[in-house]
C-alpha cells in the first residue's frame, strides 16, 4: 500500500511537470479570411509548438467558407482531424460571432417567429389636461400608463376593452403604451458587411423551448453530423458567449403571463407599465421581483438547461460565460440570476476583457464561477481573458491577471494573446510564450485536483437586486473583499443551492464537491424567503453558524413577493450590528486554514486537498515583498512545487499543533508560491535557502553599448523613444564590460544581477554563459558561477511589446481606422474597441532597460 501511494505521488509530480492535455491555456483560434489546408496545418503546428494542448474554434470576420455552410463544416472536420493527429483537444464556439443564440442569419431567414421578444414602451403620446385620448389598441398591447410630466406621478389606464378612452386631468401628461415586440440584443455576426455590432441579425427567443431546439438543430446537430465521432474524445464540447437581454425593454415570450399566474397566483399585467418608471410604487416593485423570478427561472431551464442536456446526452461538455459578471447590478437586469444560469454548465465561466481585473482594482468576481463549480462538483472553471486589454499587454501583466484568477478558483484560461502575430503586429514577446504557457498549464493541473477547502459560504442577495436594492450588491462585495484580505476564503452561495443542492451533514452544508461549509454569512439584506430562513435555522440547529451582518429587520416572502411579513425569529442565528468584517466576526468564523502573523491584505490563497496532501497556492498581489510566518492546515513535510521550473523544493517547517504546520512565507512582488504538505511527498530536487540582501556590490547603470534596429551607440540607460526610436518594437541588445574584484567578496556570498526596471522582458548572458530569460518580476539572475577574474562581459537582450509600433505614432492609427472602416474585416472589429484599449497601449509605449542595473550580494538568512 505504501509503495502504491509513493507511485501515486511520483505520478502526480510527473503530471505536474508535464500536464496532460486539456489543462491551462486554451488558444482561441479565430478562423478568419480564406482558410486553406496549408494555413490550417501551419497554425496547428504553431499552437502545438507553444505547448498549448487545447483550442477553441471560432468563426472570425470575413471567414471563407461561410459560417454554417457545408464547406464550413468540412473545414472544421479537417481541423479536428489535424488537431487529433497533433494531440490537441478542441472546443467549438457555438456561434458565428456573439452573443450566442442567433446561428448567423438563421433566425432572421428560417425562424422569424422564434426571434427574441421584449416588452417595450412602444409609443409615447402627449396629452394636455382636459383633452380626451381615444384610440383602438393593437393586439400586442400589454398595458398603458399616463405619466405626469411635471411631477412624474403616474396612473394606469384601463385597456381591457382593447381601447383607451381617457380624459387627462390638469397638467401635462404623456401616455405610454407597453407592447410586446420582436427585439434583440445587439449581435456581431462574422458576415456582417461592416463588421458592426447591431440588431441586424436577431437572437432567438431565449425563453422559448422551440427556439432553443431550433438553435440546437441548426448548430449542434450539424457539427455532430460532421465531427460527432470525436465527441468526448478530441472534441471536448461547446462554448457559449454572453447570452443576455441587452435590450431597451423587459424579456418576454408567449405564454409567460400564463406561466406567471401558475407560479405566483396573480395576473402581473396590471403592474407591467409601472416597471418602466424611474420611481416604482412598492406593490409594483414586488410584482417586478416576481416577474424577474419567473423569467430568470425560464431562462435557466430553457436556454441553458436544454443545451446542457444535449451536450450531456452526446458525451461532451457545455461551457458559457455571461455578460457583466464584474457588475452584478447590470447582470441581474440582463440575465436575471447568475447562479441559475451557471447551474446548467459543465464548466462555469467568466470573462475579463476590459481590464476589469487590474492591479489598481478590486475584482473578486471570478469567485462567482468557481463557487458554482464547487457547489456542483465541477472540476474546471474557465475565464475568457484579455480580449480588449490592448495588444501591448506585457507577459508580466498577463501573468498577474491570470494569477489573480487562479487564486480565486479559475483553472482554464481562454485567450488569443499567445498568437505571435495579431493582425499586422508581430509580438516581440513570442519567444517567452512557452514559459508562461507551461506555468499556467502546471498550475491548472494541480489546482483542478481534489476538493476545495473553504469553510465559509457567503450568501449572494439576488432577490434584493430584483427588488431594486442595489446597495446590497455593494455590501456583499465589500464583505468578500475583507474576507479575502484577511485570508478567510469563501464560496458564494445562492438561495436555490442552499435549498436544493447543499446537504446538511454533521453541522455543515456539504456540496457536490465534498466540501463542507461550517458558516453561512448573510450580508445586510432587505428580503429573504421563508423557505431559506427555515433552511438556515435547520443548519444552525445541526451545529452550523449563521451570521447576519448589519442586521436590520427585513421582508420575509413566500412563493410570491406579494405575500410578505416583517417579523421573524432569529434567536437561533448570530446577528451582528456591523456590516463589515470585524475582529469579532473573524473570531466566530471557523478556524482559519491560513493564519499569517500580521494583516497582509495583498496575500491571497487557494487551498485544495488531494487525498492526504494539502495544496496551497499563495499570490502576493502587491508591489511590496512579503516575509511573514504562516500557520496552515496540514501535516507532514513541506515542499514548494515551482510552476515555472517544474522543480520540487523542500521547505523548512515545523508542527504547530492541531493538524497545522508553521513556516516562513517569502513572496516577491507579484510572486506566487505553490506549497504542498503531506506525509509522503516525493524526494525533493533541492532545499529552499532563504536569502537576505547584503547590499549593492556594483552599479552598472551607466555607459552601455546599445544595438537597436541595426545601429550601435554608447549611452546611459533610457527609453528607446529618448534614443530616437518611439515606434520600434522588437529586441535590443545591451553590452557592458565591468571589472569586479572577486577577492573582496566574502566566501559564501552569492551574487545576483538585478534589473528593477525592464520593459518588458530580458535574456542575459555573462561571459558567454546563458543565464536565462525573465518576462516578469523578479528580474534577477544569479551570476556567482559565471563571474571570472578580471574583465566580465554582460549582455542583456530586452524586448518590448507591439505597443510602440501600434501606438508610438498616433497618426498611424488614424490611417488604420480609415482603411479598416472600408473593409469590415477582423481589423475593423479590433479597431472598433480602439477608444477602450488605446489608452492601455499608449501606457506601454515606453520601452527599454532602465536604471538601476546592479550586482547585489546575498547571504543566507536565519531560519
N, C-alpha and C positions, 0 to 999 in steps of 0.2 A: 504493500500500500504506500509506504514511504517513497519507494522508487518511482511508482506511478505519479505521485504528487510532484516529485522532483522533475520528472519528464514534462508534466503539465506546465510547471513554472518556466522550464527552459524553452518550451514551445511558445509560451507567452512572450518571453523576451525576444525570441526569434521573429515572431509575428510583429512585435513592436518595431523591430529594426527594419523589417521588410513587410509592411502591412499587406494583407490580401486585397484583391480588387474590391472596389465598392466603398472605400473609405476616403475621407478627406476631401480633396478638391474634385469638383465636378466641372468640367470645362463646358461652358455654354457655347456650343458650336452653332453660330448663326449662319445658316446657308443662304447666301445672297448672291446675286448676279448669275452668270451662266455656270452651271455645275457640269463638270466632266469627271470621268473616271480618274484621270491623271490628277486633277485638282483634289479630289477626294482622297486618293491614296497618299498624296503629299501631306495633307493636313493630318490624316490619321497617324502617319509616321512621326510627324512633328509633335503631336499630342502625346504619343506613347514615349517618345524620347525624353520628354519633360518629366516623366514619372507619374503622369495622370492616368488613372485607371477607369474613369467614368466620364461619359459625355452626355450632354443634353442636346438633342437635335431639335433645332427651331428654325422655322422659315424666316428669312430676312427680306428686306425690301428689294423688290425687283428680282426676286428669285426666278430662275428659269431652269426647270419646268415649273409651271404654275402650281401653286399650292392646292392640294387635294385632287389634282389630275392623276390619271393613270401613270403618266410619266413621273410625277412626283413620287408616287408610292414605289415605283421601280427604282428610283434613286435611293429612297430610304432603305429598300431591301438590299441594294448594293452596299450602302454604308454599313448596315448591320452585319452583313456577311464579312466585310473587310474588318470591321471592329472586332468581330468574334475571332478572326484569324490572328489579330494582334493582342487578344486577351482583354479588350476593352468592353466595359459594360455600358448599356445605353438606356437613357431616359428619353421619352418623347414628349415634346411640348404639345399640348392638346389644342393649340390654336395657331392660326397664321397671323400672329400679332398679339394684341392684348386689349382688353381683358379676355379671359376665357369665356366661350359660350356663344360665338356668332358664326363659327365654322366658315370663315371667309365671308363670301356674299350669299351663303346658302339660305339663311333665313329671310333675306330680302327677296330672293328669287323663288325658292321652293316652298317655304313655310311662312308666308307673310302674316298669317293669322296667329302664329306662335311667337311673334316678336315680343320684346319686353314692353310692359304696360305700367302706367302710373296714374295716380290721381293728381290732377293739376288745377291750379286756378286758371281756367281756360279763358274767361272773359272778365273784364272789369268795366262796369257801366256806371258812369257818373249820374247822380240824381240829386236835385235840389229839393229842399224842404217844400212840401205841398204838391210836388209833382207825383204823378202816378206812373209806376213802371208796370207795364202789362206785356207779357210775351209768352209764347209757347217755348217749351224746353225740348231739347233733343234727348233721345233715349239714353245717351251716355252721361246725362247729368246726374250727379250723385247728391248734390246739395247746393244751397245758396246761403249767403250771409251778407248782411248790409253793414258796412263799416263807416262809422262817423269819422270823417277826415280831420276834424278839429281835435277831438279828444281820444280817438282810436277805440271808443266803445263799439260794441258790435251786437247785432241781433240776428238770429237765424230766421230764414224765410221759409214758409211752407211751400213745398214743391210736390206734395202728394198727388195733386191733380194733373201733374205734367205741365203746369203753367205757373207763372208768377203774376200776381196782381197785388201790388203793394203801393201804398201811399207813403211817401217819405215824410217823417217828422221834420221839425225845424232843423235847419243846418245843412251842411254839405255832406253828401253820402256817396259811397261807392259800393255797388253790388257786385260781389264776386260769385261767379258760377264755377262750381267744382265739378269737373268731368273726368271720366277715365279715357285715356288716350294711349295710343302707341307712343312710347317714349323710351329712348335708350340712353344708357350711359355712353359717353364718347368711346369710340374704339379706334385702334390704329391697325389698319389692315395692310399687309405687306404688298398688296397690289393697288393700293390707293394711288391714283395718278400723281398727287402732290406729296405723298408720304405723310399726310396730315393725321392728326388725332381729332376726329369729329364724329358726328352722328350719321354719317353716310351709310355705314354698314351696321345694321341693328343687331344687338344681342338678342338671344332667345329669352323667353319668359322664364326666369329662374324659378318661379313658383308653380309652374305647370308641369306635371309629370310627362305629358305628351311632348312638350318642348325638349325636355332633357332626354327623353327616349329618342327623339329625332336627332339631337346633338350626338348622342352615342352611336346612332346608326350611321350618321354621315362622317364621323371622325374615327371613333374607336373601332367599330366593326370593320371599317375599310383597312385600317392598319392591321387588324387581326388577319384579314384575308391575305395580306402580303407577308407579314412577319410573325404571325401567330405561333409558328413552330418554335420561335425563340422566346416566347413569353415565359417568364420565370427562369430563363437561362441567361442569355446575353442581354435580353431586354427586361429591364427592372420594372418599368411602369410608366405612368403618365404624370406630367407636371402641369398644374393649372396656375394661372396668373391673375391675381387681383379681381376676382368676380365681385362686383359691388353695384350698388344703386347710387351712382354719382349723377343724380337727376335733380331737376328743379322741383320735383313733387315727392309723392309718397308711393312706395311699392304697392302694386295692385295686381290682381289676377281674377279671372272669372271664378265665381263661387266663393270668394274669400269672405264675403259678408255672411253667407250661409254657414261657412266653417266657423266664423267668429261667433255666431249665435249658438252653435253647438258647444263651443268651448267656454264661452263666457256667460251665456244665458240672457243676453240682451242685444238689441239692434244698435250697432255702432254708428249707423249712417247719420243720425241727427247730430252727432258730435264731430263728424269729419270736417265740416267747414271751419270749426274752431282750431283745428290742428295747424292752420296756416297763419294764425295770428301771432304777433310778437308776444302779447300777453295773453296766456291761455287760462280761462277760468279753471278752478280746482277740479270740478267734476270732469271737465273735458281733458284735463291732464291725466286723470286716472283712466279715462277711455283711451287716450293715446297710448298710455303704458300698456293697456290690454292689447291694443292693436299691434304694438311692437312685439309683444309676447307672441301673438298669433303669427304674424308674418315671418318673424325670425325663426320660429319653430318650423314653419312650412319650408322656408329657405334651406334650413339644415336637412330636413328629411326628404326634400325633393332634389335640389341641385347637388348637394354634397353626398348624401346617402346613396342615391342611385348610381353615381359614378364610383363610389367606394365599393358598393356591392358588385358592380360589373367587374371591377378590377380584381376583387377577391375571387369571384367566380372563374376568372380567366388566369389566375395564378400570378398576378402582378400587383404592384403597389400603386397607390394614389397619393400624390403629394400636391399641396396647393398652399399658396400664401394669400392673405387677404390684402386689402388696401388700408393704409393708415394705422398699422399696429403701433406706431410711435405716438399716435394721438387717438386714444380710445374714444374721446368725445365725438370725433368725426366718424370713427369706425362704427360706433353704435348707431349713428344716424344712417349710415350707408350699408351696413351689413347686419345690424341688429344685435348680435351677440357673438363675440369671438369664440367662446368655448363651444357653443352649439355648432358653429361652422367647422371648427377643428376636430370635433368629436369623430367625424367620419373621414379621417385621413390616416393612412398608414405611416406617413412621415409628416408630422406637424411642421409648419414653416413660417418664417417671417421674411421681410426683406429690409435691407439697409442700403438705400440707393441715393439718398440726397445728403449724405454726410449727417444723417440723424445721429449716427454713432461717431463721436469725435472726442478728442482729448479735452475740449472745453465744455462738454455737455454731460448731463446726467441722462443716461439712456439705458434703462434696465428692462426695456420691453422684450428683448429676446427670451426673458424668463416666461413670458406668456406661452410661447410654443413649447419650451422644454417642460413646463409644468403640465401641459396637456399630454405630452409624451409620457411623463412619469405616471400620471393618473391612469392612462390607458395601457400602460405596459409597452409603449413603442420604444424601440431601440435607438432610432435615429431622429435627429432634429435638423432641419435644413434652413440655411439662410441664403437668399439671393442677395449678393453683395456687390457693391461698387459700381453699379450701372452709371450713375451720374456723379461720381466722385472726381471727375476730371481725368484726363489722360496723363497728367503729370504726377499721379499718385506714386509716392516712393514705396519701396518694399517695407521699410520700417513703419510707415503709416499703415500700410495694408496689414502688416503683422499685428500692429496694435489693435486695429479694428477686429481682426479675426480672433485674437486672444480675448478681447472684451466679450466676444460672443461665446467662445469656447468655455470660459469660466462661468457663463450663465446658462450652460447646458446645450448649446448648439454643437453639432459634431459633423455636419456636412456643409461645405461652402461651395455654392454655385456661383461661378463668376467667369467672365471672359478676359480678366486683366492679364492672364498668362499667355496672351497672344503676342508673339514677337513683334507683330505689326498690326496696329489698329488704324484702319483707314489708310492714310498716306504716311503715317508717322511710325518710324521704327523705334522701338523702346530699347535704349542702351542697357536697361536693366535685365534684358532677357537672359544673360549668362548666369544670373543669380536666381532665376525662376526655380530651377530644380531644388535648390536648398530650402526655399520657403515651402514648396510643394511637399517635399519629404517631411519637413517639420509638421505641417498640417496633417498629412496622412497618418503619421505616427500618433499624434495626439487624438485624432479622430478614432483610430482603432482602440486605443486604451480607454478613452473616455466614453466609449459606447458599450463597454463591458459591465457586467454585474448590475448591482442595484444602486439607485441614488439614495442618499442618506439623510437628506434634510428632514427634520422632525417638526417643522413649523409649517402650518397651512395659513395662507393669507387670503381672506375672502375678497374676491373682486365684485363690487356692487353694481352689476349691470342694471338691476331694477331701478336703482337710484337714477341712473342716466336716462332710463326710459321715462322717468317722472320729471326729467328736466333738471335734476340736481347734479349739475356737472362738477360742483365743488367736491363731491365725493370722490371723483376721479383724482383730483389733485391730492387729496388727503391720503388715498391708498398708495399713490406713488411716492409720497413723502415717507410713509412708513416703510415701504420697500427699500428706498434708498438708505434709510437709517439702519435697518436690519443688516443690509449688506455691508455698510460701513463699520458695523460692529461685529462682523464675521458671524452673523446668525443667518444661515442660509434658509431658504423657504421655497415653497411652491405656491403659486396662485391656485385657488380653487373657486369653483362656481357653485351655484345652488344645485344644479342638476347632478353634478358629480357627488356632492355631499349627500344627496338624497338617494341616488340610484347606483353609484359606482363604488364609492368607498364603503368598506365593511368595518363595522365596529368590532375590534378584536383586542381583548386584554388591555383595555384602557387607551386604545389608539384607533385612528382611522387608517386602515390598510388599503393601499391602492393596488392596481393590477400589476405594478412592478414589484410588489412585495415590500414596498417601502411603507413605514408607519409614521403617521403624524401624531405627535403627542399633545400638540396645542393648536388651536384654531384662533386666529386673531380676526376680529371684526372691526374694521376701521369705522369712524363715525359715519353712520348711515341715517337715512330718513325713512327707509322702508325695508322690511323683511317679511317673508311669508310665514304663515302659521306653521306650515309643514317643516320649514327649515328650523324654526325655533324648537319645535318638538324633537327634531333630529339632533340638534346640538345639545339639548338637555339630556337626551339618551346617552350621547357621547360623554358628557360631563359626569353623569351618574355612573358610568363604567370606569371612571378614573382619568378621563382626559380633561384638558383645561381649555375652557372657552373664555376668551378675554375680549371685552368690549372696550375700545379706546374712545376717549372723548364722549363718554356715554351721555346721551340725552334721550328722552322718550321719542320713540319712532312709531311710524304707522305699521301695523301688522295686517297683512292682507291674506285673503283666502285664494280660491281659484281665480278670482277677479279682483282687480284693484278697487272696484266699486264697493266691495264688502270689506271694510277696514275698521280697525279699532286701534285705540291709542295705548291702552293699559296692558301690560304683560308682566308676569312674574319672572324676574331674572335672578332670584336668590341663589340659584344653582350655578351662576356664572360669576366671573370676576369682572366687575365694572370699574374702570379707571377714568378719572376726570381728564387726564392728559390725552391729547390727540396724537402726540409724538411718542417715539421710543425713548423711555426714560430708564435710569439705572434700576428703578423698582421693577419695571417691566422685564428688563434683562434678567433680574434675579428669579422671577417666577416662571420664565420660559424654561423649556427642557435644558438640561445640562449641555453646554456647547461642545461640539466636536472639534472646534478650533478655538484656542484661547491664547491671544498674544499678551505680552507683558505690559502693553500700553495701547491707547487708542490710536490706530493707524488706518484711517479711512480709505487710503489708496490700495490697501491689500484686499483682494477678493480671492475666494477659493471655491473649489468644487470638490465634493467628496463622494466617491463611489466605493462600493465594497464588492470584491470579486472573490467568492468563497472566503478564505481566511486572510485575504490580502486587502488592506485599506489603501485606496488610491486617492491621493490629494494633489490637486492641481492649483498652484498659487500663481497669482498675477499681481505684480506691482504696477498699477495703472498710472502712477505718478512719476514725475521727473526727478525725484529725490531718491537716493539709495536708502534701502531699509535694512536694518540689522536689529533683530529682536529675538527674545526667547518665545518659543511656541510650544504649547502643550496640545496634543491632538489625540484623537481616539485611535487605538490600535495597540498591538503588542508584537514583539519580535524585533528583528533587525530593521534598519532603515537604509534605503537606497534612493539616490537621485537617478531617475532614468532620463537622460538628456535627449530631448526630442530633436535637437539639431544634429548631434553626432551619432545617436543611437547607443552610446555607451551607458552602462550602469555603474554608478559610483557609490561606494559605501559612505554613509553619513553617520557621524557620531550622534548618539542619543542615549537617553537613559530612561528607565521606567519611572513614571510619575504617579503610579498607583491608580487603582480603579479602572484598569484597562486602558491606560493612556501612557504616552511617551513624551519626553521633552527633548527639544533640540534647538540649535540656533538657526534661525531662518535669515538667510542673506539674499537680498534681491537687489540687483542693479536697477536703475531707472528702466521702466517698461519691460523688465525681465519676467519670465515665467519660470516655474520650477515644478517638476513632477516628482512627487515623493511617494514611494511605496513602502508600506510597513507590513511585515508578515513573518511568520515563524520559519519559513523555508524558502527564502529568496535565493536566486541563483548566485553563484560566485561573482563578486564584483570585479570590474575591469580595473578599478583604481579606488583610492581613498580620497574623499574630498578634503582638501587642505585650505582652510580659510586664510586669506592673505590680507595684510594691512599695508596701506601705502606708507612708505618711509620718507618720501619726498622726491622732488624733481632732480634728476641727475644731469639732464641736458635739455635745453630748449632749442628746438630745430625749426622755429617758425620763420626764420629769415633766409633769403637768398637761395632760391631753388631754381633749377633748370626745368622749365616747363615746356612740354611739347604739346601744342594744341593745333588741331586742324592742319597738321603737316609743317607747322612753323615752330621754331625753338626760340626761347628767350629766357633771360635770367630775371627773376622778380621775387619780391616778397609775396606771401600768400594773400590772395584777394579773389573776389568773384570773377568769373570769366567775363562778365559784362564789363568789368573795370579793365580787363585786358583787351577789350575791343571785340568780344565775341558774345553779344547778348542773345543771339539766336542759335548758338551752337549746341546741339545735342549729340552726345557721343562720349568717347573715352579720351581722357587727357593724362599724360604720363608726367609725373613729378620725379626728379632725380636730385639727390643731395649726398655729398660726401661729408663725413664727420669723423672726428677723432675722439675716442673715449678711452681714457687711461684705466684699463681693466684692473690694474694692480691696486687701484684706490678703492675698488668696490669690495666691501666686506664679504667674506666667504659665506655662502648660503643665501646671499641676496639674489632675488630673481628680478630681471629687468624686462620691462614691457614698453612697447611703443604705444602711446595713446594719442589719438586724434579726436578731439572733442567736437569738432565741427566739420563733419564730412557731408557734402551734399552731392550724391546721396548714397554712394557705395564705394568700396575700395578693395583693391587687392594689393598685397605687399610682398616685396622681395628684399631680402637683406643679404648682400654679398652673393647674389645669385640663388639663394635658398628661398623657395616659395613658402611664405608663412600663412597663406590662406586668404579667404575672402570674408568680408563683412558687409552686409547690406542693412544692418540695424545695430542699435546700441547693444553692448559697448564696442566702440571701435578701438579695440585693444588687441595687441599681438605680443606674445612672449618672444623676446629676441635673445634670451640668455645664451642659448647654444649656437645661434647663428653669428653672434659677435666674434670679431677676431682682433688681435692686437694691431695697433696702427690705424690706418685709414679704412673706414667702412663705407660701402655704397648702399644707400637706401633708395628704393624705387617704389613709388605708390601710384597705382593706376586708379583714377577717380572717374566714376561715371555718373552722369545726371539722368534726368528723365526726359521724355519728349516735350515737357512744358516749354522749354526755351525755344525750341523750333516752332511750336504751335503758338505760344503767347508772347514770345520775346519781341515780336514786332506786330502790334495790333492791326497794322494796315493789311497784313496778310489775311487776317480773319475776315475783314470786310470783303476781300476778294473771294474767299471761300464761301461766304454767305451768299454772295451774288451768284456764283457759279452753281452752287448746290440747289438754290431755290428753283432753278430751271429744270433740275433732273428728277427730283422726287425720289432719290435713291437713299441708301443707308447713310451716306454722309449727310443728306438733308435732315434725316431723323436725328442724327447725332447733333447737328448744329441747332436743332430746334430747342435743345436744352442749354444753349450757349449762355444765356443770361444767368443760369444757375451755376454752371461749373467754371465759367471763365475766370471768376474771381479766385477759384481754387488754383487754377493753373498759373495765374499771374503770381500768386504767392510762391509757386515752385520754380519760377524762372531763375532766381539767384542760384548759381551752381559753383562747385569747385571745392578745393581743400582750403579751409580757412584756419587761422590760428586759434588756439595754440596746438602745436605738434611737439610732443615732449617724450623723453625717455624717463620713466618713473621706476623707482626702486620699490620693491615689495618684500616684506618678510612675513613669516608665518605668525598668525595671530594666536593669542592664548585661547584655548578651547574651554 
